[in-house]
Amino acid sequence: MKIAVASRSFSRNATLRAELSARYPHVTFSVSPTVLDGAELVALLRGHDCAIVGLERINDAILDQVPELRLISKYGVGLDGVDLDALARRGIKLGWSGGVNRRSVSELTLSFAIALLHRVPETGATLRASTWQPLVGRQLTGKTVGIIGCGFVGQDVVKLLAPFECRILANDIRDYPDFYRAHHVTPVPLDQLLGESDVVSLHVPLDRSTTGMLGAARLARMRKGACLINAARGGLVDEDALLDALQSGHLAGAACDVFAIEPDANPTLMAHPAFLGTPHIGGSTQEAQLAMGRAAIEGLETARIPGNGWPC
């Protein structure tokens, strides 16, 4: 097997490099400081039959130029950058493991919720401007938290919320009755979740059904003074509508780890004092990087051709 590693994070991790190289002697690692695309990505992949990719976009335009590629293993859990139909048409296998970074993302989500309710972004901004303004915030304890998408990460967020005695609402296209009963979660329609939650947190993939799912109309349905968190995927939230909701005071705060255009985060949104933004660091812990990298290595052996509901 000749393996090309496109992922920057994997390529820069000495432990993962050593573990992969110990199992496979023919490995080429990317040295690019940015996410590879177009001709640069093709140049790295050419001559290899396997690839480990992270944020790189794999589509027909790329695959047409590297017909020798027979397997792709995913570093990370998001599949919105990989055209699964294009892989299936060519019989290219995909290695993927869901939820391997769940604890890292759920911890960040919890920190966002506490920071927004305690008005950390606003008070931090005023203090940096040499203004001592101890604004009054709210505790997370006892609040209603709405989880949109109760899969791997959503369920882990629910577990982390246990000490805070929150009322937890969930909305998902799938049903998790055993989990809901065990953790006192109430499944509700999306509009009810938006209208009753003090904190709404997104944990769904980005696809045709979820792109722009929280636009102006749905943001307006959120409880006045609520906070919104998106540590899932950019493109789920209409960022202009979110800015309007913050500027009008309808929402008390918002936090995003992901943006519609990366790495160019929305500058106007970033400048709002009640907004907390981070540069897609949900999986950027030492523990999560090792877990994602090792899952990608295992994916080289366990990969399957997408189809028949896999991956789902």
HELIX and SHEET records of a PDB file:
HELIX    1   1 ARG A    8  ARG A   12  1                                   5    
HELIX    2   2 ALA A   14  ARG A   23  1                                  10    
HELIX    3   3 GLY A   38  LEU A   45  1                                   8    
HELIX    4   4 ASP A   60  LEU A   63  1                                   4    
HELIX    5   5 LEU A   84  ARG A   90  1                                   7    
HELIX    6   6 ARG A  102  LEU A  117  1                                  16    
HELIX    7   7 VAL A  120  ARG A  128  1                                   9    
HELIX    8   8 PHE A  152  LEU A  160  1                                   9    
HELIX    9   9 ALA A  162  PHE A  164  5                                   3    
HELIX   10  10 PRO A  177  ALA A  182  1                                   6    
HELIX   11  11 LEU A  190  GLU A  196  1                                   7    
HELIX   12  12 ALA A  216  ARG A  221  1                                   6    
HELIX   13  13 GLU A  239  GLN A  247  1                                   9    
HELIX   14  14 PRO A  267  ALA A  271  1                                   5    
HELIX   15  15 GLN A  286  THR A  302  1                                  17    
SHEET    1   A 5 HIS A  26  PHE A  29  0                                        
SHEET    2   A 5 LYS A   2  VAL A   5  1                                        
SHEET    3   A 5 CYS A  50  VAL A  53  1                                        
SHEET    4   A 5 LEU A  71  LYS A  74  1                                        
SHEET    5   A 5 LYS A  93  GLY A  95  1                                        
SHEET    1   B 7 VAL A 185  PRO A 187  0                                        
SHEET    2   B 7 ARG A 167  ASN A 171  1                                        
SHEET    3   B 7 THR A 144  ILE A 148  1                                        
SHEET    4   B 7 VAL A 199  LEU A 202  1                                        
SHEET    5   B 7 ALA A 226  ASN A 230  1                                        
SHEET    6   B 7 LEU A 251  CYS A 256  1                                        
SHEET    7   B 7 PHE A 275  GLY A 277  1                                        
END                                                                             
